Structures are given as structure tokens and as C-alpha cells.
């Protein structure tokens, strides 16, 4: 479908929330992990000063419930008002039961349909797109929580740089259907390319990216951004913020340079939270909304890529 997919639907993010695990890891000086030592220069080059690591009791369900509850509070809504709960996760996937119903039950969303989606690090985009489709298709449904939660630290091989970059977190949004207004969800895209699926894969439970990942991530992110800009007839200069799924500093620079985007419009909490998988976009939206950096009326472009190979993005006005 071409054009602004959700304009006119009345869909809007009315609440955004997050949860960070209790344990914060701060990288200071030399870091030794798994018998390997990384110098301060090595650590600085990765671009992550700190990250959160979930304790055993901080499961995906635990984190997702708290992020979703936080988002509901921001929206001024109760869990019983939800028609739908969509949980995005890839680090702790299980066959059955799905995590969605447990999260809904823990929240008290007793009448909501709840289920899981994956899409690796594009999971939040996937969840928003699915939720938007279902809210538009069902006239009786009004609101949904989309929550993305990953324990990415459990997918880093011991001793690798992944342990200095991968973090745990959960982020959530309340997506509601109301009257059409300037603020709201404008558009979403999501695609996949099976020929690139092995560029980054989790073999034996550990994430194992290939060297060509950086170039692929940059190309895919730029393709998504160009697609969304063209579909919505906007220019980079019209966008207030690019809030992407972060990969590493090399990917960030490639995307900024490719879009000719001023560095002050590139907004991510990668330096303090690391790469948190599918949670990365909503936790940034939540954190920067709370701090006042993101404000009502801001036009936001978000891009994400993930193993699969998936690539997608969103355009919305807060």
C-alpha cells in the first residue's frame, strides 16, 4: 500500500513507558570478561558507557508487565480498558505458552486478546503495525498496549564485545483509536529478505553477526527511511527526530551521513543503555519524553533492522 497508511485512522500513542533492570553495569577503564581484556579505548570505540542486566527474577514477563503498566499510567488508562496486548520478544522465545497472555493477566487486562510477535530487533515496529491493523479492522476495539522486551545480555557469547554492548529492557506504548487530529501514527513499513537471513543469527543461543552486518544495516535503514519519507511526502528537514533501533556507532554514523541528518536530530540512549533489541525504540521514546526532550507535536521517524533479515520503520507525530 502506498501513501500514509494510518492517516485518518485516529491512531495515536497516548502513553509511553519503560522498565530498566535493577543492575546497572558501568564500563570504566579496562574491562575483563571471559578472560579477555578490553582497553578503555576499545570500550570507548563501541560507544556504550553502561547497560542494564536483568536478574533471574526479572523475566521478560516481569519487565514487560512493568513497562506496559507504566505506559498505561501515562495514558491515564486502566488495564481493563484494553482490547489487545501485543508482546514483542526474541531473546526468550518459547513454543507454548506464549508470553502475551501471561503479561495481560499480570496487568489485569482480563478482556484483552494477547499474543506474541517476533521480528528480532524490528519487533516493536512489527507489533505496532499488527496492532494498528487490528484496531482499524475491528470497529469495536479502541486501544492496545504494544510492549517490547528483550534480555539481550543472555544472547552475548562470554568474552565477546557483545557483553559490552547488549543490554536488557522493556518499553511499551498505548495505541488508541480516537478522533482524527494532527498528532498520531502516520505510517509503518516492514519487509524481509531471506537471502540476508544469515548475516546475523543466533547459533547455539549466542548472537553471531558477520562482518558485513554494518553495511547491510546501514543500507536497509536508509532504504526504510527513504521509503517512509517519499510515501509521506516529507523531507529529512521536516523531521524533528530520528529515533532508531541502535546497532553500534558505525551504523549510526552511516545512517546520519546517508540521510544528511544533523547529529542533534539523531536521538538514542545507546550510550547509557546499550543495544536492547526490540525494546530500543520505545525505551528511548519513553525516556526522552519523560526528560522533556521529546514533546507533543514533534514529528518522529524511527527505523529498525533485525535478523531475518527484517527492516522496517514508523512515522508519527507525538
C-alpha positions as CSV (number, residue, x, y, z in Angstrom):
1,X,0.0,0.0,0.0
2,X,1.3,3.4,-0.9
3,X,0.8,6.6,1.0
4,X,0.2,7.4,4.6
5,X,-1.2,4.1,5.8
6,X,-2.7,5.2,9.1
7,X,-3.5,8.9,8.5
8,X,-7.2,9.3,9.1
9,X,-7.5,6.3,11.3
10,X,-7.3,8.3,14.6
11,X,-4.5,6.1,15.9
12,X,-2.2,7.8,18.4
13,X,0.4,6.9,21.1
14,X,-1.3,8.2,24.2
15,X,1.1,6.7,26.8
16,X,4.8,5.6,26.6
17,X,6.6,3.7,29.4
18,X,9.7,1.7,30.1
19,X,11.4,-0.6,32.6
20,X,15.1,-1.0,33.3
21,X,16.5,-3.9,35.3
22,X,17.9,-3.1,38.8
23,X,21.5,-4.0,37.9
24,X,23.4,-1.3,36.0
25,X,26.8,-2.2,34.5
26,X,29.1,0.8,34.0
27,X,32.2,0.4,31.8
28,X,35.1,2.3,33.4
29,X,38.8,1.8,32.5
30,X,39.9,-1.7,31.3
31,X,37.2,-4.3,31.3
32,X,37.9,-8.1,31.5
33,X,35.2,-10.5,30.6
34,X,35.6,-14.2,29.9
35,X,39.4,-14.0,30.1
36,X,39.6,-11.2,27.5
37,X,40.6,-7.7,28.4
38,X,39.3,-4.6,26.6
39,X,41.1,-1.3,27.0
40,X,39.3,2.0,27.7
41,X,39.9,2.9,24.0
42,X,38.2,-0.4,22.9
43,X,35.3,0.4,25.2
44,X,35.0,4.0,24.0
45,X,35.0,2.8,20.4
46,X,31.9,0.7,21.0
47,X,30.0,3.7,22.2
48,X,28.4,2.2,25.3
49,X,29.3,3.6,28.7
50,X,26.8,1.4,30.6
51,X,23.9,-1.0,30.3
52,X,21.3,-2.9,32.4
53,X,21.4,-6.6,33.1
54,X,18.3,-8.4,34.3
55,X,18.4,-10.6,37.4
56,X,16.9,-14.0,37.3
57,X,13.6,-12.8,38.7
58,X,13.4,-10.1,36.0
59,X,12.0,-12.2,33.3
60,X,10.6,-10.9,30.0
61,X,7.1,-11.2,31.5
62,X,8.2,-9.3,34.6
63,X,9.8,-6.5,32.6
64,X,7.0,-6.3,30.0
65,X,4.3,-6.0,32.7
66,X,6.1,-3.1,34.4
67,X,6.7,-1.2,31.1
68,X,3.1,-1.7,30.0
69,X,1.7,-0.7,33.4
70,X,3.9,2.5,33.2
71,X,2.6,3.3,29.7
72,X,-1.0,2.8,30.9
73,X,-0.5,5.2,33.8
74,X,0.9,7.8,31.4
75,X,-2.2,7.4,29.2
76,X,-4.5,7.7,32.2
77,X,-6.0,4.3,31.4
78,X,-6.7,1.1,33.3
79,X,-5.7,-2.4,32.1
80,X,-9.4,-3.4,32.0
81,X,-9.9,-0.9,29.2
82,X,-7.5,-2.8,26.8
83,X,-8.8,-4.7,23.8
84,X,-5.4,-6.0,22.7
85,X,-2.0,-6.7,24.2
86,X,0.9,-7.4,21.8
87,X,4.2,-8.6,23.2
88,X,7.4,-8.4,21.0
89,X,10.3,-10.5,22.1
90,X,13.0,-12.6,20.5
91,X,15.6,-13.4,23.2
92,X,13.4,-15.7,25.3
93,X,11.1,-17.2,22.7
94,X,9.2,-20.4,23.7
95,X,6.9,-22.6,21.8
96,X,3.9,-22.6,24.3
97,X,2.5,-20.9,26.2
98,X,3.1,-17.5,24.6
99,X,4.2,-14.7,26.9
100,X,1.4,-12.3,25.8
101,X,-1.5,-13.9,27.8
102,X,0.7,-14.0,30.9
103,X,1.6,-10.3,30.6
104,X,-2.1,-9.4,30.1
105,X,-3.1,-11.4,33.1
106,X,-0.3,-9.9,35.2
107,X,-1.5,-6.4,34.2
108,X,-5.2,-7.2,34.9
109,X,-6.2,-6.9,31.2
110,X,-8.7,-9.7,31.6
111,X,-10.8,-9.0,28.4
112,X,-7.9,-8.3,26.0
113,X,-6.7,-10.6,23.3
114,X,-3.0,-11.1,23.9
115,X,-0.3,-12.7,21.8
116,X,3.4,-12.6,20.8
117,X,5.2,-11.3,17.8
118,X,8.9,-11.6,16.9
119,X,10.8,-10.0,14.0
120,X,14.0,-9.8,16.0
121,X,15.1,-6.2,16.6
122,X,12.2,-4.9,14.4
123,X,9.7,-6.4,16.9
124,X,8.4,-3.1,18.1
125,X,7.7,-1.9,14.6
126,X,6.1,-5.3,13.9
127,X,3.9,-5.1,17.0
128,X,2.7,-1.6,16.2
129,X,1.9,-2.5,12.6
130,X,-0.1,-5.6,13.7
131,X,-1.9,-3.7,16.4
132,X,-2.8,-0.8,14.1
133,X,-4.2,-3.2,11.5
134,X,-6.3,-5.0,14.1
135,X,-7.7,-1.8,15.7
136,X,-8.6,-0.4,12.3
137,X,-10.2,-3.7,11.2
138,X,-12.3,-4.1,14.3
139,X,-14.6,-1.1,14.8
140,X,-15.4,-2.1,18.4
141,X,-11.8,-2.1,19.5
142,X,-10.4,1.1,20.8
143,X,-7.0,0.6,22.5
144,X,-4.0,-1.7,22.7
145,X,-0.7,-2.0,24.5
146,X,2.3,-2.9,22.4
147,X,5.2,-3.9,24.6
148,X,8.7,-4.9,23.5
149,X,11.0,-6.7,26.0
150,X,14.3,-8.4,25.5
151,X,17.0,-9.9,27.7
152,X,19.8,-9.3,25.2
153,X,22.6,-9.9,27.7
154,X,21.7,-13.6,27.5
155,X,22.5,-13.7,23.8
156,X,26.1,-12.5,24.1
157,X,28.9,-15.0,24.0
158,X,31.1,-14.9,27.0
159,X,34.2,-12.8,26.4
160,X,32.9,-11.1,23.2
161,X,32.2,-7.4,22.6
162,X,28.5,-8.3,22.8
163,X,28.8,-8.3,26.6
164,X,29.9,-4.7,26.4
165,X,27.0,-3.7,24.1
166,X,23.9,-5.8,24.7
167,X,21.5,-4.7,27.4
168,X,18.1,-5.7,28.9
169,X,15.0,-3.5,29.0
170,X,11.3,-3.3,28.2
171,X,9.4,-0.4,26.5
172,X,5.7,0.0,25.8
173,X,3.2,2.3,24.2
174,X,-0.6,2.6,24.5
175,X,-2.0,2.8,20.9
176,X,-5.5,4.3,20.9
177,X,-8.1,5.0,18.2
178,X,-9.9,8.3,18.5
179,X,-10.8,11.4,16.6
180,X,-8.5,12.4,13.7
181,X,-6.0,15.0,14.7
182,X,-2.6,16.3,13.6
183,X,-0.8,14.1,16.2
184,X,-0.8,10.4,15.6
185,X,0.6,7.4,13.7
186,X,1.1,8.3,10.1
187,X,2.7,5.3,8.5
188,X,4.5,2.0,9.0
189,X,6.5,-0.4,6.8
190,X,8.0,-3.8,7.4
191,X,9.8,-6.1,5.0
192,X,12.2,-9.0,4.9
193,X,14.9,-10.5,2.8
194,X,15.6,-14.2,3.4
195,X,18.8,-14.1,1.3
196,X,20.4,-12.0,4.1
197,X,19.0,-14.0,7.0
198,X,22.3,-15.5,8.0
199,X,24.1,-12.1,8.2
200,X,23.3,-12.1,11.9
201,X,21.9,-15.3,13.5
202,X,21.7,-16.8,17.0
203,X,23.6,-20.1,16.7
204,X,23.6,-22.3,19.8
205,X,21.8,-19.5,21.6
206,X,24.5,-16.9,21.0
207,X,24.3,-14.0,18.6
208,X,26.9,-14.4,15.8
209,X,26.9,-11.4,13.4
210,X,29.0,-11.5,10.2
211,X,31.4,-8.6,9.3
212,X,29.1,-7.4,6.5
213,X,26.3,-6.7,9.1
214,X,27.3,-3.0,9.4
215,X,26.9,-2.3,5.6
216,X,23.7,-4.2,5.4
217,X,22.2,-2.4,8.4
218,X,23.1,1.0,7.0
219,X,21.7,0.1,3.6
220,X,18.5,-1.3,5.0
221,X,18.0,1.6,7.4
222,X,18.5,4.2,4.6
223,X,16.1,2.3,2.4
224,X,13.4,2.3,5.0
225,X,13.9,6.0,5.8
226,X,13.8,6.9,2.1
227,X,10.6,4.8,1.6
228,X,8.8,6.5,4.5
229,X,9.9,10.0,3.6
230,X,8.7,9.5,0.0
231,X,5.5,7.8,0.9
232,X,4.6,10.7,3.3
233,X,5.9,13.4,1.1
234,X,8.2,14.8,3.7
235,X,11.9,15.7,3.7
236,X,14.6,15.0,6.3
237,X,14.4,18.6,7.3
238,X,10.8,18.2,8.2
239,X,11.5,15.5,10.7
240,X,12.2,16.7,14.3
241,X,13.9,13.5,15.4
242,X,15.2,10.2,14.1
243,X,14.7,7.7,16.9
244,X,16.2,4.4,15.5
245,X,16.9,1.0,16.8
246,X,20.6,1.4,17.6
247,X,23.2,-1.1,16.5
248,X,26.6,0.4,17.0
249,X,28.4,3.8,16.4
250,X,29.5,2.8,12.9
251,X,25.9,2.1,11.9
252,X,24.7,5.3,13.4
253,X,27.3,7.4,11.5
254,X,26.4,5.6,8.3
255,X,22.7,6.4,8.7
256,X,23.3,10.0,9.7
257,X,25.7,10.5,6.7
258,X,23.4,8.8,4.3
259,X,20.4,10.9,5.3
260,X,22.5,14.1,5.7
261,X,20.9,14.3,9.1
262,X,22.2,16.8,11.7
263,X,23.7,15.0,14.6
264,X,21.4,16.9,17.0
265,X,18.4,15.3,15.4
266,X,19.7,11.7,16.0
267,X,18.2,10.6,19.3
268,X,19.1,7.4,21.1
269,X,20.1,6.3,24.6
270,X,22.6,3.7,23.2
271,X,25.5,5.2,25.2
272,X,23.7,4.6,28.6
273,X,21.5,1.5,27.8
274,X,23.3,-0.3,25.0
275,X,21.5,-2.3,22.3
276,X,18.3,-3.5,23.9
277,X,16.9,-5.4,21.0
278,X,13.3,-4.8,20.1
279,X,12.9,-2.6,23.2
280,X,15.3,0.1,22.0
281,X,12.8,2.4,20.2
282,X,10.1,2.5,22.9
283,X,12.5,2.9,25.8
284,X,14.1,5.9,24.0
285,X,10.6,7.4,23.3
286,X,9.7,6.9,27.0
287,X,12.9,8.2,28.5
288,X,13.2,11.3,26.3
289,X,9.5,12.1,26.7
290,X,9.9,12.0,30.5
291,X,13.0,14.2,30.3
292,X,11.2,16.7,28.1
293,X,13.5,16.3,25.0
294,X,10.6,14.8,23.0
295,X,7.5,17.0,23.2
296,X,3.9,17.0,21.9
297,X,3.8,17.9,18.2
298,X,7.3,16.5,17.4
299,X,7.5,14.6,14.1
300,X,9.4,11.4,14.6
301,X,10.9,8.9,12.2
302,X,12.0,5.5,13.6
303,X,13.9,2.8,11.7
304,X,14.8,-0.7,12.7
305,X,16.6,-3.7,11.3
306,X,16.9,-7.3,12.6
307,X,17.9,-10.8,11.9
308,X,15.5,-12.5,9.4
309,X,16.5,-10.3,7.6
310,X,13.9,-7.7,8.6
311,X,13.8,-4.0,8.1
312,X,11.0,-1.5,8.9
313,X,10.0,1.8,10.4
314,X,7.4,4.2,11.6
315,X,6.5,7.8,11.1
316,X,4.4,9.5,13.8
317,X,3.6,12.8,15.5
318,X,3.7,12.8,19.2
